[in-house]
Amino acid sequence: MGEKCKIPGGLGIGTWQFGDDPYWPGQQRKESLKAIDAALRAGIIHFDTAQVYGNGRAEQLIGQRLRKRNDELFLATKLFPCPPSSVEKRIALSRRRLFRESIDLLYIHWPKEGEDPRPMMEALESERRKGSIAGIGLSNFTVEQADKVLTVGKIDACQIGHSLLWRHAEGGIIPWCREHNIPVIAYAPLAQGLLAGSFEKIHSNKDDRRNKLLPMDPILSGALSRFLESFEHEADNIGVPPAGLALAWSLSRPFLQAVVVGARNRKQVEEAAAARSFMLPPQTEANLETISLRFRKACEELADFSAQDNIFGHGRKHA
C-alpha cells in the first residue's frame, strides 16, 4: 500500500472466527478459505486479523491464501501490549505469517489498565520508520489512553466496537477521533450475531461464550427482547435480512471510515457484501434510532453500563 497508511472505506472482513479458538469453536479451514475467496470476488480488500486469533492460525491462513495478491490488499493485524524490546520480533512474526514485507496497519490490541502505552507506541514508530509497518492503530482504547499515545506518535486509526446494540463510543472515543482527524473503524456491527438472528442459538447454549456479552446480562433480558422484536420487524418491513439491516445502518454512519464484520463462511460474506447496496428509508432510519437509543438508555440505567467502553466488559487485564 506504499509508505502511507491508506485505509479503504466501506466493508472489511474480520477473521477472529478463522482462528477456531474456544470463542468460535468448530471452524473449518475450508470454510474460512471460501469466505476469503468470496470477499475477493465481492471486491473487498480489507482483512482484519490479530496474533491472538487462534494463536496465529488466522494470520497464517489469510497470509497463505492472499500471498499472491499482496499488492492489491489492505491487511491489518494486532499485537497485545508488550515490552518495547519485543515489538520488532512480534511484528516480524506477523509479517512471516502474512507474507508481507510491510504490514498496512498494526493495532495495539486491548491496552492494559494502569500500564503506560507510550513506550510501545514509540517502538512501533521506530518500526514504521524502518518500513515494517505502514500505519499504527489503537484497538479498544479509552480517550485517556489515546491522549497519551498521541503525545509520542501518529495514530492512523482507532478501532472500536460499535453497532445498533452498542453505541457507547459515540460519547467518548468517536468525538475524540473527530477532533484529531483520526479515522474510526468499527468492529462487531452484528453484535457477535445478536443482530443476525442468533439470539436463541446463543441463549440456548450455556457453553456459548457470547452469553457473557454485556447486552446478554439477565437484567437486560426484557429490554433486549423488545429491541430485537422491533429490529426484526423493521427488517421484515423493508424485505432485508436482519444482518443486512444492521450492516447497512453501520455502513451509513458518517463517522465510520470502515466497518469490519466477522464471517465464518462464503454465505455470510456474500450476505454482508449485499448490504452495501441497501438504502435505508428515512422512516426505517428514524425507527432504528429510537429503538437503539432506548436500549442504550436501558444499559446505562438498569445495568449501570455507563462506564463500560466495550461490549465484552473486558477489564483490560489480559496476560
N, C-alpha and C positions, 0 to 999 in steps of 0.2 A: 504493500500500500504506500510505499515511499517513506520519506523521513517523517512526515507529519501524520498524526492520527486522524483519519477521516472516517467518522462513524456513519455508516449507511443509515438512512432514515427508514422508518417503517418496521417491518416484521423481521425478527431474528428467531433462531431456533435454539432453545436451551437443551442441554444434554445431560442433566443430572440423572435422568432415567437410564441413560446408556450405561451407567456405571454398575447397574444391577447390585446396588447395595441394599442394606436392610430397609431403607425407606421406600425403595422401589424394587421389591423382590420379583423374581421370575422374568426379568427382561432377557429376551433372546437376541443374540448378536445379529442374526439375520434380519430381525425386525428393525433394529437400530440402523442397519445399513440401508434398508428400504426407506426408512424415514429420511436419511441424508439424501438419498437419490431423489426422493420426491421433492425435497426442498430445493435442490438444484434445478429440477425441471420447472419449478414454480418461480424461478428467478431469485430465490432467497440466497444471499451471500454471507449473511451474518450468523456465525455459530458461536455460542457461548458455552464455555466449559469451566472446569476447575481441577486443580490437582487432587482435591479430596474426593471427587466423584468416582466412586468405585476404586479408590486408592490408585488412581491413574488410568484405569481402564477406559474411561470416557475419552480422555485425551488421546490415548493410543488408537482407539477405534476411529475417531474422526480424522486423526492425522494420517492413518493408513488409507482411509477412503478418499481423502481430499489431497493427497500429496502431489498428484499430477495437475492440480488446478490451483496451486498456492497463490499465484499472482492475481487471480480473479476474486479471491475471497477475503473476508474480514474475520479473523479468528481472535476471540477474547478468552483469556483464562484468568485464574485467580490463585493467589497464594494466601494462606493464613499468615498472620503476623509471625515474624521470625527475626532472629538476630541479624543485624546488617551483614555480618560476616558470612552468612549462609545464603544471602539473596542471589548472588551470582550463580552458585551451584544449583539452586532450585529453579532458576529461570532456564539454565542450561538443560535441566531435566525436561521441562515442558517443551523446550524447543526441539529436543530429540524426539519426544513423543509425537509432537505435532508436525515434524518435518519442516520446520520453519527456521530460516536464518534470523528472522526478526518477528517477534510477536506483535500483532497490531495493537492490542490493548491488554494491559496487565493490571488486574484489580488487586488491591489489598482487601482480603476477604474476612469479614467479621472481626473488627478490631476488638482487642481485649479491654475489658473495663479496667480503668485505672492505669493502663500502660500507654506511654507516650508513643504515638505513631510516627513522629518526625524522624527518628533515626532510620527506620525502614524506608521512609519516603526519600530520604537523602541517598540511600543506597540504590533505590530504584532510579533516581535521577542520574546517578553515575552509570547505570546500565543503559539508560536512554542515550546518554552521550556516546557510549560505545556502540550503539546500534542494535543491541539485542532485543530491545523493545521500542515500539514507536510511540505508544501512549500509556499513561498511567491513570487508573481509575480508582474510585473508592466504592466498595460494596457494603451496604448496611452501616454507614457511618451516621453519627449524630451531627448536628450543627457544630457543637463544641469541638468534636474530634476533627471535623473537616476544617474548621478555622485554624487549628494547629497545623495541619498538613499544608495548608495554603501558604503558610509563612516560609516554607522551605522548598516548595516546588510547584509545578504546574499541574493542575488537576484537569484531565481531559474529559472525564465523565463521572457522574455519580449514579450508581445503580441502587434502586430501591424496590421493595415490594409494593405493588400498587394495583388495585382492582376496585370494582364496584363494592366489594365487601371489605376492603382495607385501604382507606384513604388518609391515614394519619400523616403521611409525609407531606400532604398539602399544607399542613400547618407548621412545617419545620424545614426539612432539607430542600424541598422543592422551591419555595421562595428564596432560600439562601442561594441556590444554584442560579436562579433567575438574576439575582443581584450581582453575581460574579460571572455571569455569562458562561455557565458550565452546562453542557448537555446532560439531560436526565434520561436514563434508560430504566424502564420498568420490567420487573420480572413477576412471575405468578399472576398474570392477568386473569387467570381462571381460578384463582384462589385454591390452587392444588387440586382442582377438579370439582370443587363445590359449585362452581358456576358452569359446569359441563354436565350436570345431571348425575353426579356421582355421590350425592349425599347419602342415599340409602345404602349403597355399597360400602361406603366408609363407615357409616354409623352401625351397620350390622356386623362388622368385623372388628372385634375388640383388639385384634393384633395390628390393625392398620394404624400406623403412626400418625396419620393425618387427624385422628381423633384428638390429638394434643394441640391442634391449631387453636388459636385463641377464639375464633368465631364458633368453634365447637364446644366451648365452655357450656356446661349444663344450664348455667344461669341465663344464657342467651338463647336457649332452645326455642322459646316462643317467638322471639324477635327474628331468629334465623329462619324458622319455618314460614313466618309471614313474608319475609323478604323473598325467599325462594319461590313461594307461591306467586307473588306478584311479578317477580322477574321472569319466571317461565310463562306467565300469562302474556307479558309483553313480547316475548319471543314468538309465541303462538300467533299473536295478533298480526305480526308482520311476516310470518312464514319463514323464520330462520331458526336454526338450532340454538339452544341456549349458549353454547360455547361461542358460536359465531357472533351472537349479540354482544356478549361480554368483550370479545376481542375487537369488534367494530367500535364499541364505546372507547376502549383503551387507545386504539389507533387514532381516534379523532381528538384525543386530548392535545391541545396546542402546546402544553409544557413538556411533552414527551418527545424526545428525539427518536427513540426506538422502543419497541415492545418485544421482549423475549418470551416466547411461550414454549414450555416443555412439551415434548411429544414422544410417544413410545413406538409409533408405527407409521406406516405410509398414510393410512386413513386419517389419522389425527393431523398430520402435516397438511394434507390436502384440504381438510376442513378449515384449518387455520388460514391457509393461503386464500381460500374463498372469501373469508371475512374481510379481506382488503377491499372488496368491491361493494360491500354492504353500505348503503347510505341510511343513516338513522333519520326517520321522520321527526320533525320538531316535537310532536306530542310524545313520541316514544322517548326522546332525549329528556324531555321535562319529567316524564313519569319515572325514568331511571334515576334522575337526580333526586327526586322526592324519596323514593324507597331506599336509595343508597345513604342519603344523609340521615334518614330515620334510623337505619341500622347503626350507623356511626354514633349517633346520639345514645343508642342503647348500650353500645360498647363502653362509652365513657361514663354513663350514669349507672347502669346495672352492674357492670363488671369492673368498673374503675380502670379501664384500659387507657386512660388519657396519657399515661406516662410510657406506654408501650410503643416502640417505634418499629416493630416487626411482627408479622403475623404468627411467627413461631413462638414468641415470648422468650426468645433466647436472651440469656443474661450476659453474653459475650465473654464467658469464662471457659471457652473450649481449651483443650490441651494444646 
